[in-house]
Amino acid sequence: SAETGTVIAHNEGGVPVITINIPALNAFYLGQLMYFFEVACGISGYILDVNPFDQPGVEAYKKNMFALLNKPGYEEAGRKLKEKLK
């Protein structure tokens, strides 16, 4: 099957593979699965010495977007960004 072939290829290529089975496809088990991945993401970040709950890139992009869209209060930042883009 396609799934088995993919798992074999990843294993042979040294790529980690996880197979997760849930008892039923419903809101309860999907909620548990989402929670599992959220916790795994947080733990992975700390293991890799990255704060998984910090979003400096998100804040920077929002400020740039507001400036480029001429949102009130971002006029000066907008002028500076538009000058950079010339």
N, C-alpha and C positions, 0 to 999 in steps of 0.2 A: 504494500500500500504506500501511498505518498507519504503518510506520516512516518512510517517505519523507515523508509528510504531517507527521509530528512534527518531523523534521529541518528541513523548510522553514519551519514555524511558528516554531521556535526561532531559526533564522537570521534570519528577518524581524523577530523580536522582540529581536534583539541578544544572544541567549543562546548561549554557546559550545556547540558540539556536537563530540563525538569519536566516531568509529566504529572499533571494534577488531575485527579478524577474527583468529581463531586457526585453525591448520591442522586441528586435530582436537579434539573434546571429550573430553579424557582428563585424568588426574591431572597429567601432566607439563605440559601447556599451561595448565591451570587454575592450577597452582602458579606458573608464570611470570607469568600475568596478575595473580594476587594479589600477588606480589612487586613487580610494576610499580606497582600502586596503592599499596602500602605505601611504597615509595620516593617516589612522586609526592606522597603526603600529607606525608611528612617535609620534602621540598624546598619544597612550597607553604607549610608553616608557617614555615620560615625566611625565605622570600621576603616573607611577610606580617608578619615580626617577631613571630611567635608560637612559643613552644616547643611543638612537637607531642608532646613526650614528657613533659610536665608534666601532672599530673592533679589540680590543687587542688580542683576541683569534685567529683571522685570521692571524695577523702579526706574532704571536708566532709560529703557525703551519707552516707558509711559511718559516720562518727562520730555523726551525727544519728540514723541508723537504729538503731545499737547502743544509743544512749541511750534512744530511744523504745521499744525492745524489752526494756529493762531488763537488758541484758547486764552481767554482773559487771564492775565497774570503771568503769561509765558511769552510776552512779546519780545523782550530782550533776548531771551534764549532762542527764540525763533529767528531773530535777525542774525545771531551768531552762527546758528546751524546753517542757515541759507547761505551765509558768506562762505562757510567751509565747503559747501556743496558746489560752489561755482567753479 
